[in-house]
Amino acid sequence: MARKVVDEPSEDIVATARAERTARRSPFARIALFVRQVIAELKKVVTPTRRELFGFTAVVLVFVVIMMAIVGVLDFAFSALVVFVFGDPSVAA
């Protein structure tokens, strides 16, 4: 069974947008239309619960720590490889 997608614009918004597009509006009317459409979209936003917010934050922090570890290991490996290939620059002849 197919689920109805919530993000699809409703028919009345599409019809209104088409009517507004065909009618030539002043710059102030276009700004007002834009603000009305922004408010309509913001009403669709669902804020996460506190539990979800902590969960999302934990996922991001764990991901950042893992990526830092990967970059740190790669940095150490490449620096060791460069020292092996080109020698230690601190040991001057």
KASUL-V239067 format. One record per pair of residues at least 12 apart in sequence whose ideal C-beta (glycine too) atoms are under 8 Angstrom apart, sorted by the first residue. I is the first residue (numbers start at 1). J is the second residue. Records with the same first field share a line. If there is no record, write none. Layout:
I->J + J
This chain:
6->44
7->44
13->37 + 40
17->37
20->33
